[in-house]
Each structure stands twice: as structure tokens, then as C-alpha cells.
Amino acid sequence: MKTMPKIEDVAQYWGRAPLLSHEIATPGSDVYFHRLNEAKVTDSDRFAFAYWDFDGFAGKKVLDIGCGPGWVTVQYAQGGATVSSVDLTDRAVDLAKQHCALRGVQAEIRQGNAESLPFDDRVFDLVVASGVLHHTPDVQKAFSEAFRVTRAGGRGKITLYRKGIAHHLFIFGLTMRIMRLLGMRHPGADLASNSSDVDDFIRRYDGDGNPVGVGKTDKAWAADLRDAGWIVEGHEIHFFPRRFLPMAAWMPVWMHRICDRCFGTMVYFHLIRPDD
Ligand SMILES: C[S@@+](CC[C@H](N)C(=O)[O-])C[C@H]1O[C@@H](n2cnc3c(N)ncnc32)[C@H](O)[C@@H]1O
């Protein structure tokens, strides 16, 4: 049986390879932040703006767990929220601070681990974790921590890698073949030719050396979130990575929307911490 990597391995990987650094040469340059925004707005989160509701938390306290280079942090700060952010790596903390300065917004950003958050109980009106908690060794602990720091009646928005139809045992081989046929290139990992199995394929979404990257079915994740105390109000499917297709620019919006809904690689949960 494989042993789960340690939190230090996770920190080392993300310190070395911040989000999208496989695609964008110099993390921290203006062009990096520009392309990060472009990748979010035209691709990964193109159809998720209603889900995030960036303008809906003005004057409220928002926590961004695993903020990376701070795209989500910047959006809520621009919407008027009081934002606190943590990330495992000092590199991400520096990038997120730089990003906020570039956009002229304020946020309190510091190093911290999702599995033991440096905050008191019931502080935040909204806790978000965008594409983060599937990378931490003890995900259940992280779900409980996010719950702990949310006020009673507060909200959670947690997005996670999902096992969808393309990852189904009997369809997975076909998925790999289709990716090869379409010439889908995935920077940092040649997913279509050398993934050993579905779990290996998912782990490497964020780069070959990524130590932890776990995908589950929507139902299995929802059960884990309920075990941590959350009410699962609903979920949405998003993130069909259009930009890895050679003819990406030619895909019309309506087709991208259908792919996003049907073959999205992530599940976006709407969560509530119940009143006591
Ligand atoms: C895929 S990036 C997502 C960044 C950002 N949330 C976004 O959506 O743009 C994952 C980030 O999670 C951070 N991370 C992983 N495990 C963590 C943990 N246990 N606590 C805090 N941050 C963590 C990594 O350092 C990395 O910056």
C-alpha cells in the first residue's frame, strides 16, 4: 500500500511550482498575473462567476484557503469583502501580496496550513478553497477546519477534483485515446500517454511531480463534507480546460459551456454551516 506524502512534500512542490508556472514562464511578472486572469476568466472559471458571487460579500469577512497567487483573493477584495488568505508556501504568500498590490486592493495574507488554520472559531461569513483541499494529505481534517472557522449560518465554497464519466474504469482508456487524437497538450505532465491509471492521471493535472491530487465522485465528496458538519446545499460542475486543445480559440462559447457542464474536471460545492 502506498503511503500518503507528508505536508512538507506538498509545501515543497507548490513552493517550486506555483499555480500555472508550467504554462507561464516567470511567476510574479506582470504577464504572469495577466495570463493567470485570462486562464481563469476565459477558461477554468468562465462559467462559475455566479457560483463565486464575488460582489455578494461586500462588508463581510471572507477567508481564502490555499490562495496561491491570489486570483480569488483579489476578486472578493474588489467586491468589497474584508479578505484574509492563507497558503502553505511563502512563495504563494508573496505572489498573492504582489497580485493585490498590482490590482490596488487590500487583503491580510499569511502562511498557514488548511489542516490547522491560524484563526479562532466562527470568525468568517464565507470560507473558500478553490482547487486546494484535494492536494492536502488529510483532506477530512481540512474540511473540519474550514467548518470550525465559519460562523453559524455562514457559507462555504469548496471546489475539488472530480471523478466524472471520463474517469470511469471502462471509459478511461477511450479518454486517453481521444486526448491523444485531439493533440491535447497538458503543460507539466503528458497525461494522455503516460498516466498509469485514473488516480495517477488526476494527481498529475497540476504537474508531474505533484505529490497529492485526489479525485472522487461528486457523491463521495459530498458525503465527506457532511461528515465534517457542512450542509451541502448543492453543487455545480465546471472547468473543462479548453486552452489545452490545439484549436481552442475556435471553440464557440456554447460548446465550451456544454463541455464545462458535462465534462468539467471539478465539482464546486455550495455549503452552509448550520445554526447551532
Ligand atoms: C492549484 S493551487 C490553487 C490556488 C488558488 N486557490 C486558485 O484557485 O487560484 C493550490 C494551492 O494550494 C496550496 N495548498 C496545498 N495544500 C495546502 C494546505 N494544506 N494548506 C494551505 N494551502 C495549501 C498550494 O500551496 C497552492 O498554492
The ligand as a Tripos MOL2 file, in Angstrom:
@<TRIPOS>MOLECULE
LIG
   27    29     1     0     0
SMALL
NO_CHARGES

@<TRIPOS>ATOM
      1 C1         -3.9700   24.6620   -7.5640 C.3       1 LIG1
      2 S1         -3.3810   25.9210   -6.4960 S.3       1 LIG1
      3 C2         -4.8670   26.8690   -6.2670 C.3       1 LIG1
      4 C3         -4.5930   28.3350   -5.9640 C.3       1 LIG1
      5 C4         -5.8270   29.2210   -5.8250 C.3       1 LIG1
      6 N1         -6.7250   28.7550   -4.8010 N.3       1 LIG1
      7 C5         -6.5580   29.3820   -7.1190 C.2       1 LIG1
      8 O1         -7.6380   28.8170   -7.3030 O.co2     1 LIG1
      9 O2         -6.0650   30.1110   -7.9990 O.co2     1 LIG1
     10 C6         -3.2240   25.0540   -4.9650 C.3       1 LIG1
     11 C7         -2.6490   25.8820   -3.8220 C.3       1 LIG1
     12 O3         -2.9990   25.2310   -2.5970 O.3       1 LIG1
     13 C8         -1.9370   25.3740   -1.6950 C.3       1 LIG1
     14 N2         -2.0620   24.3140   -0.6770 N.ar      1 LIG1
     15 C9         -1.9680   22.9700   -0.8270 C.ar      1 LIG1
     16 N3         -2.1690   22.3410    0.3550 N.ar      1 LIG1
     17 C10        -2.3960   23.3220    1.2690 C.ar      1 LIG1
     18 C11        -2.6480   23.3120    2.6830 C.ar      1 LIG1
     19 N4         -2.6890   22.1760    3.3860 N.pl3     1 LIG1
     20 N5         -2.8420   24.4960    3.3000 N.ar      1 LIG1
     21 C12        -2.7800   25.6690    2.6110 C.ar      1 LIG1
     22 N6         -2.5220   25.7290    1.2910 N.ar      1 LIG1
     23 C13        -2.3410   24.5720    0.6220 C.ar      1 LIG1
     24 C14        -0.6910   25.2670   -2.5570 C.3       1 LIG1
     25 O4          0.4420   25.8240   -1.9270 O.3       1 LIG1
     26 C15        -1.1360   26.0470   -3.8080 C.3       1 LIG1
     27 O5         -0.7890   27.3980   -3.7420 O.3       1 LIG1
@<TRIPOS>BOND
     1     1     2 1
     2     2     3 1
     3     2    10 1
     4     3     4 1
     5     4     5 1
     6     5     6 1
     7     5     7 1
     8     7     8 2
     9     7     9 1
    10    10    11 1
    11    11    12 1
    12    11    26 1
    13    12    13 1
    14    13    14 1
    15    13    24 1
    16    14    15 ar
    17    14    23 ar
    18    15    16 ar
    19    16    17 ar
    20    17    18 ar
    21    17    23 ar
    22    18    19 1
    23    18    20 ar
    24    20    21 ar
    25    21    22 ar
    26    22    23 ar
    27    24    25 1
    28    24    26 1
    29    26    27 1
@<TRIPOS>SUBSTRUCTURE
     1 LIG1         1 GROUP 0 **** ****
